Amino acid sequence: MATFMEKDVLLELVSGTLAYIRSETTQQAECDRVQLKDIRENIWITSCEELDYQKLVTDIKNIRIKYEDSNAK
């Protein structure tokens, strides 16, 4: 369950992660971008009460972590 504000935070987190990995050119990065876009779409169409905030935060952060070393250059 998420609040309206948490839903907004999730959308910001997805957008930030998409921006963070935008310059990656690997096949894995493309798959992750598609997954993030699917997550974003799901957040948009799902009511706040039906969102699992902690799971979504974890899923999004796990994608971002994959690219932190390559973006630190």
C-alpha positions as CSV (number, residue, x, y, z in Angstrom):
1,M,0.0,0.0,0.0
2,A,1.3,3.5,-0.9
3,T,0.1,7.0,-0.3
4,F,-0.4,9.5,-3.1
5,M,2.9,11.1,-2.2
6,E,4.7,7.8,-2.3
7,K,3.3,7.1,-5.7
8,D,4.8,10.5,-6.8
9,V,8.1,9.4,-5.3
10,L,8.0,6.2,-7.2
11,L,7.4,8.0,-10.5
12,E,10.4,10.3,-9.7
13,L,12.6,7.4,-8.8
14,V,11.8,5.6,-12.1
15,S,12.4,8.8,-14.1
16,G,15.6,9.5,-12.3
17,T,16.8,5.9,-12.9
18,L,15.9,6.1,-16.6
19,A,17.9,9.3,-16.9
20,Y,20.8,7.8,-15.0
21,I,21.2,4.9,-17.4
22,R,20.3,6.7,-20.6
23,S,23.9,6.6,-21.9
24,E,24.3,2.9,-21.4
25,T,24.4,1.0,-24.7
26,T,24.4,-2.6,-23.6
27,Q,21.6,-5.1,-24.3
28,Q,21.1,-5.4,-20.6
29,A,20.6,-1.6,-20.3
30,E,18.0,-1.7,-23.0
31,C,16.1,-4.5,-21.2
32,D,16.3,-2.5,-17.9
33,R,15.0,0.6,-19.7
34,V,12.0,-1.5,-20.9
35,Q,11.5,-2.9,-17.5
36,L,11.6,0.6,-15.9
37,K,9.1,1.9,-18.5
38,D,6.8,-1.1,-17.6
39,I,7.1,-0.3,-13.9
40,R,6.3,3.4,-14.6
41,E,3.2,2.4,-16.6
42,N,2.1,0.1,-13.9
43,I,2.5,2.9,-11.3
44,W,0.5,5.3,-13.4
45,I,-2.4,2.9,-13.9
46,T,-2.6,1.4,-10.4
47,S,-4.3,3.1,-7.5
48,C,-2.1,4.1,-4.6
49,E,-3.7,1.6,-2.3
50,E,-2.7,-1.3,-4.6
51,L,1.0,-0.4,-4.9
52,D,3.6,-2.2,-2.9
53,Y,5.8,0.8,-2.2
54,Q,8.8,-1.0,-0.6
55,K,8.9,-3.7,-3.3
56,L,8.9,-1.1,-6.1
57,V,11.6,1.0,-4.5
58,T,13.7,-2.1,-4.1
59,D,13.2,-3.2,-7.7
60,I,14.0,0.2,-9.1
61,K,17.1,0.7,-6.9
62,N,18.4,-2.8,-7.8
63,I,18.3,-1.7,-11.5
64,R,20.1,1.5,-10.7
65,I,22.8,-0.2,-8.7
66,K,24.0,-2.2,-11.7
67,Y,25.1,1.1,-13.4
68,E,26.6,3.0,-10.5
69,D,30.2,2.0,-11.2
70,S,30.0,2.8,-14.9
71,N,28.4,6.2,-14.3
72,A,31.0,7.1,-11.7
73,K,33.7,7.6,-14.3
